[in-house]
Amino acid sequence: MSRLIVVSNRVSAPVDPAAGSAGGLAMALSAALRKYDGLWFGWSGETTEQFTGELKYEDRAGVTVALVDLEAQDVEEYYNGYANKTLWPLFHHRVDLTAYERSYGEGYERVNRRFAEVLAPLIQPDDIIWIHDYHLIPMARDLRRLGVKNRIGFFLHTPWPVRQLLVTLPHHRRLVESLFAYDLIGFQTQEWLDLFRDYVISEARGELAGYGGLEAFDRRVRVGVFPIGIDVQGFIDARNSPQGARTYDRMAASSAFRSMMVGVDRLDYSKGLEERMLGYEQFLHDNAEMRGDVFLVQVTPISRDDVDTYQDIRARLDALAGRINGEYADMDWQPIRYLNRSYRRDQLAGIYRAARVCLVTPLRDGMNLVAKEFVAAQNPEDPGVLILSRFAGAAEQMCEALLVNPFSREELSDAIKKALTMPLAERVRKWQALMQVVRDTDVSIWRDTYVDALKGVEIIGDGDAPFHGHADAA
Ligand code: F6P
């Protein structure tokens, strides 16, 4: 049986899966790696004086993890720079925040090349390789240059940008061309896939090649939509665990006679946190009679804090949460509990279950799994209501949520009121439809569908010759 090699910038295989902190993606990939006797390769998160490519191996609950250190300059140019200051904002439609520094692009190319050079000698002829996310787009091209002929797949966890914005990136053609070294490119939604096709056809003069194929740059690649989900049973178990139940009791007690709303997001400008707080402020302003009956728990762990745009948004949110609390709080009530820390998965499950409303309002998001976790954590007899941005990938499937335009405070304010006053029968009907979606997109289905599709690719390209793969519809 062929082995599976997973590659991602951050390797999140949990050391102790029972500890309750690992996310669904990490658990699902770990399970696949155990099944395929595979390997998870990526950056250690550590820096070294001089890059040596020396691998540090770890066994994490039966999963072999191979980690490599990077130089400080690599981290600055590749991770903080090109990944987080260039591609991340651009792919989230924020050209105003996008940095177009030549050194970042050079660092990105260098690190991708280095990763390929370190990984290539570990690859056996039958291995299949699955590379994740925007940090590592050119890595397959670099592996092909080193003679790797194995099946290589790519999955983009973020949105794909519209062509008119992507062309602002210097060397955008080279970046897209490098994707054609893969055998299969997976997107979260039809929308992101359509945008990719639009670029390939309009900008690169490519063509549709049937069976989910695209032809351009003298190569053919297969593309497909693979919506990611959560580990549904794992999340339900986390909710029912002693820690989940304890957290639920704690939150239920602390929201006595009040309705709790919850938001859980990394501190990132793409998550629409300012807009969310402003929408909530509008609600408090418009509905004086409901003030004091509701509060928002906003869980927001600090993220990518070496990047200036993240420092800016952090400062703005501190000020905004403080201003709203200062203006509206009473001696026994505070409208926002703003928490810059993370919680274990079982604790989050308990918090979600105690919430009457969940606010998932990114300005743009590849998928968003908080929406799915919230639904999975609900009490079927008395479920809470999901308010979901129409700009999250999840909105393509979760149409029974209250879909909102997160840029409009009035729309957010109206949706909050509607959610808080929604009759039980409507909440139950919506929840049942949403829970069906959550089950139908379980993370194990995502993983197996993707791996099967990649395994189904018949003939592997060698980087120079055109690839003629066969493809079943994804
Ligand atoms: O989902 C997008 C993503 O960038 C992942 O690739 C990443 O692991 C996660 O968000 C957290 O970001 P970071 O690794 O930069 O902390």
Boltz pocket constraint, residues with backbone or C-beta under 6 A from the ligand:
constraints:
  - pocket:
      binder: B
      contacts: [[A, 10], [A, 133], [A, 157], [A, 158], [A, 303], [A, 304]]
      max_distance: 6.0
